[in-house]
Amino acid sequence: MSVRFIGNQARWVFSRESNGKRRTEKGRILIFHTIRNPYAVGKKMGASSSTQQAGSSEQREAESLAASVGALPMLQNSFAKLADPQTSAIPLESLQKCFGVSYETPDFESTEAPDPSSFLGVLNHLGKSLVDEFFLAEKEGISWIEFVKGYVKCCGRMTASMSLNVLMRLFATTLARSGSPSKLEFESMDDGGYKMSGYLLPADVLVLLWMSWAMLWDSKTSNGKERTLFLPDVSHLALSAVVSCCDGLDGVDFWDCDLAGLEVQLPAGKFLAWALATAPSLTDCLTQFINSRLQNSGSSRDESAPGTSIPGGSVSSSARRSYLLTCGRAWAISLSLRSAISVEILKPYFPSDGDQSDEHVLYRSSVHGKGLNRFWSNVEGYHGPLLILVSATSGDTHGDNSTAKKWTIGALTQQGLENKESFYGTSATLYAICPVFHVFPPSGKEKNFVYSHLHHARGYDPHPKPAGIGFGGSMGNERLYIDEDFARVTIRHHAVDKTYQNGPLFPNQGFLPVEALISEVEVWGLGGEAARSVQTSYKKREELFTEQRRKVDLKTFSNWEDSPEKMMMDMMGDPNRVRREDR
């Protein structure tokens, strides 16, 4: 069979043997498989014109929606690789295998890892659930039109709430297939969407987050070499959903909380609102998973091959746990963003050919030393987004006291730090990270985003500005303030701050200012290789200037009487000698 293209028309020539003679038939092709456009089986002329127009219109609409997200060429290539040449349709089993996920015992980031068997059982049904939920199979398989329409249902242009609804439908279907039906219900709407009702349990939220992470992990390790699933600790993110959706949690100890043991229900509507506000990029995990699997549909993927790279990325998971920015915390922050920073912050946590363990870390107080001077010497000259993390302990820290609580907060700036005596910045975000994750983006009322001031040796200043780092609030009344010695951090109630949105930076914060002891400070540069290169050039230039200042050129002095050596010898010889003017 061959295909000829004449203008926008496609015609085919089919030759066959019949009674010892060769006959040639010509006709218009609507859907074809072999040469350039892998749509479906060709049809001869003579079919109903109304049926052809209806099918052609439906196909053009589906292809237009797929082309709007730039996925049409990928879908054409995938269909050509997956479709059966005899039926010009994708066998149901082939597409289920394409999206199938199978991992061995996962590597947990948390030291208190749960039993992975139940979660892996859910993950094993992901591929079949995805195909059954969104792709309509006909007798011979999934046709080109249904293949494109199914993709558009999952990854087409839609509102954030509709995209989240798609993910929740897949989650509910996967749970039901694994024998653990959820309490979610979906009602079909007139506009083609679905209305979700019911509720989730805290354990369901944990499985949903892990399933989303597994899809993202799969898309980043699509070369098939990494067969060990690394599961981050997402308890702080699950607790965020519980706190935002449930009431009556006054007696819950968030520092020692068993999510599976919490007997609370998260209403579907409140959970959707929480996800849209706190983790708007959660649905991108499904989109990246589908695109990655379709792009690699023609390559052989050995599900049973042992992994060759180190679980957890370029460095071991045990080494990564020593950082304040663990994989789970980095993923939680990335889910709150819709920018390139969300990709950059996760780079150290995926397998790579190079060692990226220290590439993004600009400063660690436990390594570089505490204090604003040491901090500044490591971050100065970095003109890119910065993530500042602070781990502190509040309460009675003397002796073995149960009232002492350790928590972690963070601030993400969109530009580098400057040594100023006033607030500055165009945008920034505050984070409550551990034990409960919350996001506090700008409120739009004020612009006191960042304050960073370092004292320099200069003349007398009767009213010096405080040396330290602050976020929000006003001068001397910051919402978050780190002192000059990096010994204490002060947290104030959100009532003093109009720059960032309201909310506590750690559980049970209260209305009074809280002064906590700092145990660790970290700064991560998220500006990529370009920002790092600019900082390296800046440091080299500063080192050159410093070296030049240390050298004294004796040629600049005309004679011995004007030289610094003569002045020093005179002072050492008789510093109290009265000097008379030469007359």
N, C-alpha and C positions, 0 to 999 in steps of 0.2 A: 504494500500500500504506500502511496506517496501523496503529498499535499502540495498544492500550488496556491500561491497567494496572488490575487489580482486586485490591486487597490485595497479596499477594506473587505473584500469578499474572499472567502476561503473555499476552494473547490478541491475535491479529491478524485483520484483515479484509482479504481479497484480492478485488478486483473485476476481472472481465475480460469481454470481449465474446465471445459464442458464439451463432451462428445468429441474430444480430440481437437477442439478449436479454442482459440483464445478470444474472449469477449471483453469488451471494455465498457463500463458504465460510468456515467458522469452524473453528479448531483451536488446539491449544496450541502455543505456540512454545517451542522449547528454546534455540535460538541465533538471534539476529536481528541485522540489520546497520544498518537505515536510521535509526531514531529516536534512542534513548538509549543502548543498550547494544550496542556493535559487536562481537558475538561471531562469528556466521557465518550461513549460510543457514538460514531457518526450515524446520521439518519439520512435516508434517501428522500428525494423529493416525492411528493404525493401525499404526505401526511396532512392533517388538518391545519389550515393556515391559522385559525384561532388558537389552537393548541400551541403552535410554534411561536406565535406572538406573545402569548401569555408566558410560556417558558422562557423566551428570550428576554422579556421585560423583567421577570423575576431574577434571572441570572445577572442581567446588567445592574440591577439594584444591589444584589449581594456583592458583586465584584466592585461596585463603586464604594460601598461601605468598607470593604477590605482595603481598597486602594487608598482610602482617606487616612488610614493609619500606616500606610506604606508596607502592607503585608501581602499584597497580591502576587508579586514575583515569588516570594517564599512559598506561598500556598500552591502555586503552579508547579514549582519544583518538587515539593513534598508529595503532591498528588501523583506526579509522574513516577515517583519512586515507590509509592505505597499501593497504587492501583493495580488491579489485575488486568492484564492486556486483553483477556477474553471478554470480560464484562465491563471494562472501563469504569470500575467502581472499586472502592477500598473495602476489602473484607473486614467485617466487624472485628475479628480477632486481631487483625494486623494493626488497626488503630488502637485497640486496647493495649496491645503489646508496646506500641510506640509510646504511650503515656504511662506504662507500668513502672512502678517504683518498688525496688526491693533492696533492702540493706540488711547487713548483719547486725550484731549487737552494737548499738551506738556508743559513742564516747561522750560522756556527760561532763559538762563544765562544773556543775555543782558536785560537791563531795557527798552530799546526801541525795544520791540519785534514786528515783523511783524504779519500780519494776518496768523494764522497757518492753516486755512481751505484749502488753495490751496496746501500746502505741504502735508498735511495729505491725500488729495485726490490723489496725486501722489503716496504716500506710499502704499495706499490700492491696487494699481495695480501691486505692485512689484512681488508678488508670481506668478501670471498668466503670467506676462511678462517673468520672469525667465524660466518657464517651456516651454512656446511657443518658446522662442528664442533658447534654447539649447537642449531640449529633443524632439526627434521625436516620436510622438504617432502613433501607428498602430490602426487597427480596434478594437482590444480587449484591447488596452491600451499601456503602455510603457513596452516593453520586457526587459529582463535582459541585452541584448547586448546594446540596445539603452539607457538604464539607465546608464550603465557604460560609454558609449561613451559621453553621455550628461555631466556627471560629469567631464570627462577628458577635454571636451571643456571649462569648467569653471575653473577647479582647477588643471589641469594637468601641467606637466612641460612645460614651455614655456618662451620665452624671456620677459623682462619687458615691452617692447612696445606692444607685443601681449596680455599680460595680461591686460594692460591698455585699449587696444582696446576692449577686452571683456567687461570690465566695462562700457565703453562708449556706446557699442551696447545695453547693458541692460538699461542704462539710457535713450537712445533715444527711445527704445521700450516702456519703462514705461511712458515717457512723452506723447508719441503718444496715448497710451491707456487711459490716463487721460484726453485727449482732448486738450493737449497743445503740439503739435508736435514741435520738435526742428528743427534747420536748419542744422543738421548733416546728411551726406550721407555716405553710406558704399558700397564699390565696392568689389565684390568677386575676389580674386586672384587665380592664378593657384596652389599655394602651400597650399590652403585651408584657408588662412588668409583673412583679409579684410583691405581695404585701406579706411581711413576715410578722408573726405573732408567737406567743409562747414565752419560754424563758430558757436560760442556760444555767448550768451549775458551775461553780469555780473550777472543777476538774475538766469540764467541757472547754472552758476558756483556755486552760493550759494545753489541751490537745489541739485546739484550733491554732494557737500560736506556734506550737511545734510543727504542725502540719504545714503551715505557711512557711516556716523557716526551712523545713525539709525541701519544699519546692524551690526556694531561693538557693539553697545549698546545691541542689541538683543542677540548677541552671548555671552555677558558677564552676561546677566540676563536671561539665558535660563531656569532657574528653574521655571519660570512662576509667581513668587511672585511679581516682579517689573513690573507693567503694566503702569507706567507713563514714558513717553519718555522725557528724559532730553536733550535739544538741546543747545549746547555751542555756544558762540559767535565766529563765524569764519569769520567775516568781514575782519580782517587783512590778513587772508589767501586768501580770494577772491580778495582783493585789490592787493595782490602779483601777482596773475595771470593777473589781468588787467594791472598792470604796466609793467610786463614782455612781454605781448603780444600786447600791443597797443601803438601807438605813439600819439603825440599831447595832452598830459595830463598836460601841463604846468600850466594851469589855475585851476586845480582841487585842492580843499582843502581836503587833505587826513584825516584831523582831524575831518571834518564835511562833510562826503560824503554819499550820498544816492546811494547805489549800483544799486537799481532798476531804478533809474533815469538817470544813465549813458548811454548815447547814443553812445556806442562804440561796436565794434565787435571783438571777439577774434578768429583769424583764427585757424582752427583745428590743423594744423601742429605746430604752435607756442604753442598752449595749451599743446599738447602732450610733447613737449620739456620742457616746464615749469614743468609739473607734474613729468616727469622722473628726473629732476634735484632737485626739491624742495620737492616733496611729493612722493618718490618712493614706500613707503609702503601703498599708498592709496588703491591699489588693494587687499591688505590682508584683508580688511574689508569684501569683497565679499566672499573670501575663508573661513574666519572664520564663517561667517553667514551660508554658505551652510553646512559646517562640523557640526556646532552646531545643525542645524535643523535636519540633517540626524541622528546624534547620539541620538537625543531626539525624533525621529519619532514615537517610540512606546509608549512614555509616554503621558499622557493626559495633554494638555495645555489649560487651561481655559482662553480664550481671554477676557472674560467679567469680570473676577474676579478683584476686586479692589486691588490696590497695598498695600502691608503691610510694605515695607521698605521706607525709606526717599528718595525722589527724589534727584538725584545728588550724591548719594553715602552715606558714613557713617556719614557725617555731612551735615547740611543744605546748600542749594545753596547760600543763603544770606551770611552765614559765609564764604564760599569759595570765594566769590567775593572780600573779603577784602585782599586776597593774590595777589601778583603780578602775580604768576603763576596760572592763571585761568584755567578752564577746556579746553577752546578753545585754549589757548596758549600751554598748555601741549600736547594737541592732535597734534597741528601743529608741535611741536618739535619732537614728536614721529613719525610722518609721514616722517620726514627727515632721520630717523635712520633705520638701518638694524641690530639691536643687541638687547640684553636683556634689554638695557636701555629703549627702546621704550615701553616695557611692564611695567617696574618698574615705569616710570614717570606717568603712567595713573592709577596706583593702588588706589590712594586716591580718584579717581573720579567715581568709580564704587561701587555699593552696596556691603557691606561686613558685616560679623558677628561682627568684632571688630572695634574699633575706631582707624582709621588711620589718623586722621586729623593733628596731630603734629608729627607723626612718621618720616616723611621724611624731615621736616623743621629743619635744624640745626641752622640757624641764621636769625633773622629779626631785622633790625636796630630800628624799632619802638618799639620792645619789649625788646631786649637785650641791646640797647644803641648803639650810633654811635661810630665809631673809630676802628682803626685796632687792638688795644689790645682786645677789647670786641669781635670783629670778630674772632680773632685768638683763644681766649679761648673756642669758641664754635665749631670750625672746626678742631682744632688740634687733631691729632690722627685718623682722618677719612681717611682710605686708600681705597677709592672707587671713582667712578665717582661723580663729583660735578657740579651742575648747579647754576651759579651765575647770579642773575638778578639785574639790576640797573634801577630805574625809576628816570628820571631827567627832568629838565625844562630849555630850552635854550631861548635866546632872552631877551627882556626887561621884567624882572620880577617885576619891581617896579610899583605899582599901578595897575589899571585896563587897561592893555595893551594887545591888540589883537595879538601882535607879539610874545608873550610868548607861546611856544609850549612844551607840555609834551610828552615824548616818553619813550619807554622801550627797553632796549637792554639786551643781555645775552651772557654768555660764558659757554660752556660745556667742562669740562676737563675729561680725562679718568682716572685720578688718583688724590689722595689727594694733598693738597698744602704743600709746603716745604718752610722753611725760608732760602732763598739763596740770594746771592748778584749778581746773574746772571740769565739769562733765562734758563728754563729747560722744561721737558715734552716730551712725545712721540707723542701725538696727542691731538688736541682740535678743537673746532668749535665755531665760533662767530655767533650770531643771531641778526638780526634786528627784533624785535618782534611786536612792536606797534608804530605807527598805520599801518605800512605795514610790512609784514613778509618776511624776506629774510634769506638765509642760506649761510654762508661763510666758507666752509670746508678748510682744509689745501691745499696750492698750491703745496707743494712739493719742493719749492725752498729753503726755510730756515726753521729752527726749533726753532724759538723764540716764543714758544707757550705761556708760562706762566712766569711771574715774580712776586714774592711775597717776600717782605723783611720787617722784623720787627726788630727795633733797640732793642738791649739788653744792660743792664747796664754793661759796661766793660771799658777797658782802652781807652785812647785818640786815635782817628782815624782822621788823617789830611784830609782824602778824604772819607768821609762816603757815602755809597750808599743811594739813596733816599728810604724812607720807603713808601710803598704803594703796589698796585696790578696793573699789566699791562699785556697786551696781544698784541703780534705782534709788528712790528717795531724794534726799537733798544733802547738801554739804553738812557733815557732822551728824546727819540723821539718815544714813544710807540704809537701804533694805538689807543689803549684804555687804559686809566690810571686813577685809583682811588687814590686820595690822602690819607694821613695817617689819617686824621680826618673824612673821609667819608663825606666831605662837598661838594667837587667838583669832577666832572669827566671830563676828557679831551678826546675829540675825534679828531683824525687827519685823513687826507685824505689817501686813500688806497695806494697812491704813495709811502708813507714812509714804507710800509709793504710788505714784500715778503713771509711772512709765511702763511697768509690767502688770499683767493681769493678776487678779487676786488669787490667794490660796496659800496654804502652809508649805514651807520648804522641807519640813519633816513632821511626822505624826505628833499630835498633841503639842504643837508649838506654843499655843497660848497667845496672850495679848502683850505681855511684857517682853522687852528685849532679852535675848538669850545669848550669853557669851560662852562659847565652847572652845575646848582645847583642840588645836589642829594636830593631827597625826601624820597627814600626808597631803601634798599638793602636787598635781600633775598638770602639764600643759601639752596639748596635742596640736600640731600644725596640720590644718586641713586644706591648705592652699595648693597642694600638689607639688610636682617637681619644679614648676616655675617659681613659686614663692620660696621654696627651699634654696634654689639657685641664687635668687636675689639676695637672700640673707647671707649666704656663703660669700658672695662678692662684697657685701657690706662689711662683714667681719674682717675679710682680708684687707680692705681699704683702711679700716680703723686700726688694725694692727700695724700697717705701714706708717700711718700718721703717728702712732704712739712711739714706734721705733725711731722715727725722725726727730721727735721732740726730745728723746733721751740723749741724742748725740749733740755735742757742742763743737762747732767748727771754729778752731783757733785762728783760722785765717781772717775771720771777721774782726779780730782785735788787731789794732795797728801796731802796738808795741807792748813791751812787758808791763808798763805802768797801767795799761788798761785791761790786762788779762785777768781772768777770775782767779788764777793761781796766785798772782801777786796780792790780790785783795784778801784771800784766805790766809796767806802767810803773814800779812800785816796784822790781821785780827788775832791770830794765834800767838804772835810774838808779844804784843802789848795791847790788848783790847781797850785798856783804860787810858792810853796815852792821848794827851790833848793834841789835837791836830790844828796847826795854825795855817792860815792862808799864806800862800806864797805871795810875797810882795815884790 
